[in-house]
């Protein structure tokens, strides 16, 4: 198979949702159809000991939540599928935002009883900004939920995207009897041996169902007043195909997967900082690091840099240039993923995600290029933390483990490290409280370094130019610190303290993000 043919078969997408909408469950079902797991079903197995394939960290298994993005790959229906499962919890949104830079489409999972929730809306805005095609799976039809027409209306009113139902539920909750597949003109029955029935046969099988007349009315209304299906509108992110189903009972998932792969886009071009578009079909290899993960294998204390291949083909042992430093590196120890399990890459092309073994060389956002070309892809989004904690080692004899743990976990990009200019104290910043809990858990379990964390509350962060630095500007209301790149930064107690500082030092330029 040529490189071009291999690229055309790639489908790389992220699954996004509010917590508990069923995102991880549907991921499990997709892996089941891809032949990667023998059994799919409920995945939050605190009591059973059965855990989601994508939830591989200890804390994820203990809490029953996803706290880091994971990558899974399988072959299905002639396509090579790359799924990026993302955390739903808002405290991990920056990990999800960066992951969305590495995909060609998004699958949005919505709870049929709750509709569009806060985190779903925030993630959708990122997807919309990039014009990423969005496919919607309205989940939990085996439970009582809201009217399907209300859910479609909410998609359009809250998210501002046109919708087209690919199928339509017949009943809900205990009365759920199946799906009318509008797109394929057939019935998908929830019970019985005949899983699929032609529409004519289905009418006879189904005519005595109490919801049948209502379904016919809804379908007639949709045909008269609903949006027309347009593949072009799907690919530009202006129309979302909507699928109803139940991930827990694995109903409607395979139909979704089959149809999704028919319409999901091939790998797309990525822009450089010079506004040049790099095509996936460019012969020369290029890619960017969108995530770094420490200790995927606790036995080896390894670090993996997740690289989205943008163009060309990866070859084991190939030499690439790291644009940020100008250094040439050899990609010798490279893996592909199935959550926590990995295997050596045989072949990877544009659209694939590979894991590069990292000894501290890479940073999130790095560009890798082969050949003579040198450029940088557009920067990934960065986030200024709001919550802060002082952190110290509980046992002074464990200083080495303490410093190593902080260094490696900070490089993942989920928490940020600041050092007090006067005292040398370590301060951690994060966008959400749960990040600190994950940090503490991982320090103690992965690095055997107990930590003492003292809350500092919310702070307003501003960077300043090194030439404007004067330690006498620091006070209890604006702590002077260094970030992990040694750049000076103020942590202001609140916006009032920031305003007071700006009035007192009008010539000092303060930046919201590090330049």
KAKAQUI-V875432 format. One record per pair of residues at least 12 apart in sequence whose ideal C-beta (glycine too) atoms are under 6 Angstrom apart, sorted by the first residue. I is the first residue (numbers start at 0). GAP is how many residues later the second one is. D is the distance in whole Angstrom. If there is no record, write none. Layout:
((I | GAP | D) (I | GAP | D))
//
This chain:
((2 | 310 | 5) (2 | 346 | 6) (5 | 343 | 5) (6 | 260 | 6) (6 | 273 | 5) (6 | 342 | 5) (6 | 343 | 5) (6 | 344 | 6) (7 | 258 | 6) (8 | 70 | 5) (8 | 71 | 5) (9 | 70 | 5) (9 | 257 | 5) (9 | 341 | 3) (10 | 68 | 5) (10 | 70 | 5) (10 | 250 | 6) (10 | 253 | 5) (11 | 70 | 4) (11 | 91 | 5) (11 | 92 | 5) (11 | 339 | 5) (12 | 90 | 5) (12 | 92 | 4) (12 | 94 | 6) (13 | 70 | 4) (13 | 72 | 6) (13 | 85 | 6) (13 | 86 | 6) (13 | 89 | 4) (13 | 92 | 5) (14 | 12 | 6) (14 | 70 | 5) (14 | 92 | 5) (15 | 70 | 6) (15 | 90 | 6) (15 | 92 | 6) (15 | 107 | 4) (16 | 71 | 5) (16 | 92 | 4) (16 | 103 | 6) (17 | 70 | 6) (17 | 99 | 4) (17 | 101 | 4) (17 | 102 | 5) (18 | 69 | 4) (18 | 70 | 5) (20 | 88 | 5) (20 | 90 | 4) (21 | 87 | 6) (21 | 117 | 4) (21 | 225 | 5) (22 | 65 | 6) (22 | 86 | 5) (23 | 19 | 5) (23 | 28 | 5) (23 | 30 | 6) (23 | 42 | 6) (24 | 18 | 6) (24 | 222 | 4) (24 | 223 | 6) (25 | 83 | 6) (25 | 221 | 4) (26 | 27 | 5) (26 | 58 | 5) (27 | 12 | 5) (27 | 15 | 5) (27 | 24 | 6) (28 | 218 | 6) (28 | 221 | 5) (28 | 224 | 4) (29 | 227 | 6) (30 | 22 | 6) (32 | 221 | 6) (32 | 224 | 6) (33 | 40 | 3) (33 | 42 | 5) (35 | 38 | 5) (36 | 16 | 6) (43 | 20 | 4) (45 | 18 | 6) (52 | 286 | 5) (53 | 16 | 4) (53 | 31 | 4) (53 | 285 | 5) (55 | 283 | 5) (55 | 284 | 3) (58 | 379 | 6) (58 | 382 | 5) (65 | 21 | 5) (66 | 20 | 5) (66 | 25 | 6) (66 | 371 | 5) (68 | 15 | 6) (68 | 17 | 5) (68 | 26 | 5) (68 | 30 | 5) (69 | 15 | 5) (69 | 269 | 5) (70 | 13 | 6) (70 | 266 | 4) (70 | 282 | 5) (71 | 266 | 6) (71 | 267 | 6) (72 | 263 | 6) (76 | 184 | 6) (78 | 182 | 5) (81 | 271 | 5) (83 | 15 | 5) (83 | 19 | 6) (85 | 13 | 5) (89 | 29 | 5) (90 | 341 | 3) (90 | 343 | 4) (90 | 344 | 5) (93 | 289 | 4) (94 | 319 | 6) (96 | 29 | 5) (96 | 284 | 5) (97 | 192 | 5) (97 | 282 | 5) (99 | 26 | 5) (100 | 189 | 6) (100 | 279 | 5) (101 | 188 | 4) (101 | 206 | 4) (103 | 161 | 5) (103 | 163 | 6) (103 | 164 | 5) (104 | 28 | 5) (104 | 159 | 5) (104 | 160 | 6) (105 | 21 | 5) (105 | 26 | 5) (105 | 28 | 5) (106 | 28 | 5) (107 | 26 | 6) (107 | 28 | 5) (108 | 28 | 5) (108 | 30 | 6) (109 | 28 | 5) (110 | 29 | 6) (111 | 26 | 5) (111 | 28 | 5) (111 | 29 | 6) (111 | 33 | 3) (112 | 32 | 4) (114 | 36 | 6) (114 | 39 | 5) (115 | 38 | 5) (115 | 42 | 5) (123 | 35 | 5) (130 | 105 | 6) (130 | 106 | 4) (131 | 105 | 6) (132 | 101 | 6) (132 | 102 | 6) (132 | 104 | 5) (132 | 132 | 6) (133 | 106 | 5) (134 | 106 | 5) (134 | 125 | 5) (135 | 104 | 5) (135 | 106 | 5) (136 | 106 | 5) (136 | 119 | 6) (137 | 13 | 6) (137 | 106 | 5) (138 | 108 | 5) (140 | 28 | 5) (140 | 31 | 6) (140 | 35 | 5) (140 | 103 | 6) (140 | 105 | 5) (141 | 34 | 6) (141 | 104 | 4) (141 | 107 | 5) (142 | 30 | 5) (143 | 28 | 6) (143 | 29 | 4) (144 | 27 | 6) (147 | 21 | 6) (160 | 79 | 5) (161 | 65 | 5) (161 | 77 | 5) (162 | 77 | 5) (162 | 79 | 5) (163 | 63 | 5) (163 | 65 | 5) (163 | 75 | 6) (163 | 77 | 6) (164 | 77 | 5) (165 | 17 | 4) (165 | 75 | 5) (165 | 77 | 5) (166 | 12 | 4) (166 | 14 | 5) (166 | 15 | 6) (166 | 77 | 6) (167 | 12 | 5) (168 | 75 | 5) (169 | 41 | 5) (169 | 45 | 5) (170 | 40 | 4) (175 | 14 | 6) (176 | 13 | 5) (176 | 32 | 5) (177 | 12 | 4) (178 | 73 | 6) (179 | 35 | 6) (184 | 14 | 5) (185 | 12 | 6) (185 | 13 | 6) (186 | 15 | 3) (233 | 29 | 6) (234 | 30 | 6) (242 | 13 | 4) (266 | 13 | 4) (266 | 83 | 5) (266 | 84 | 3) (269 | 40 | 5) (269 | 107 | 5) (270 | 107 | 5) (271 | 103 | 5) (271 | 105 | 6) (272 | 103 | 5) (277 | 32 | 5) (277 | 33 | 5) (279 | 31 | 5) (279 | 70 | 3) (281 | 29 | 4) (282 | 29 | 6) (283 | 28 | 5) (283 | 86 | 5) (283 | 87 | 4) (283 | 89 | 6) (284 | 27 | 4) (284 | 85 | 4) (285 | 24 | 5) (285 | 25 | 5) (285 | 83 | 5) (286 | 20 | 5) (286 | 21 | 6) (286 | 22 | 5) (286 | 23 | 5) (286 | 81 | 5) (287 | 20 | 6) (287 | 79 | 5) (287 | 89 | 5) (288 | 16 | 5) (288 | 18 | 6) (288 | 73 | 5) (288 | 75 | 6) (288 | 77 | 4) (289 | 16 | 6) (289 | 18 | 6) (290 | 15 | 4) (291 | 13 | 5) (291 | 72 | 6) (291 | 119 | 6) (291 | 120 | 5) (293 | 114 | 4) (294 | 151 | 5) (297 | 148 | 6) (302 | 55 | 4) (303 | 51 | 4) (304 | 51 | 5) (304 | 53 | 4) (304 | 57 | 4) (305 | 49 | 6) (306 | 47 | 5) (306 | 49 | 6) (307 | 45 | 6) (308 | 39 | 6) (308 | 41 | 5) (308 | 43 | 5) (310 | 39 | 5) (312 | 36 | 5) (313 | 34 | 4) (316 | 15 | 5) (317 | 13 | 5) (319 | 48 | 4) (319 | 50 | 5) (320 | 48 | 5) (322 | 44 | 4) (322 | 53 | 5) (323 | 42 | 6) (332 | 24 | 4) (333 | 20 | 5) (333 | 22 | 6) (334 | 20 | 4) (363 | 49 | 4) (364 | 14 | 6) (364 | 15 | 5) (382 | 48 | 6) (383 | 77 | 5) (384 | 31 | 5) (384 | 44 | 3) (384 | 45 | 5) (384 | 46 | 6) (385 | 72 | 5) (386 | 43 | 6) (387 | 39 | 6) (387 | 41 | 5) (387 | 68 | 4) (387 | 71 | 5) (388 | 39 | 5) (388 | 47 | 6) (388 | 64 | 5) (388 | 66 | 6) (389 | 35 | 6) (389 | 37 | 6) (389 | 64 | 4) (390 | 35 | 5) (390 | 37 | 5) (390 | 60 | 5) (390 | 62 | 5) (391 | 60 | 5) (393 | 56 | 4) (393 | 58 | 5) (397 | 51 | 5) (400 | 46 | 5) (400 | 47 | 6) (400 | 48 | 4) (401 | 47 | 4) (404 | 38 | 5) (404 | 42 | 3) (404 | 44 | 5) (409 | 74 | 6) (413 | 21 | 6) (414 | 13 | 5) (414 | 15 | 5) (414 | 20 | 5) (414 | 24 | 6) (415 | 13 | 4) (416 | 67 | 5) (417 | 63 | 4) (417 | 65 | 6) (418 | 62 | 6) (418 | 63 | 5) (419 | 61 | 5) (420 | 59 | 4) (420 | 60 | 6) (458 | 32 | 4) (459 | 32 | 4) (459 | 35 | 6) (459 | 38 | 5) (460 | 30 | 6) (461 | 28 | 5) (461 | 48 | 4) (462 | 24 | 6) (462 | 26 | 5) (462 | 48 | 4) (462 | 51 | 5) (463 | 24 | 5) (463 | 44 | 6) (463 | 46 | 6) (465 | 22 | 6) (467 | 40 | 5) (468 | 19 | 5) (476 | 16 | 4) (476 | 20 | 4) (477 | 12 | 5) (477 | 14 | 5) (477 | 19 | 6) (477 | 23 | 6) (478 | 12 | 4) (486 | 27 | 6))
//
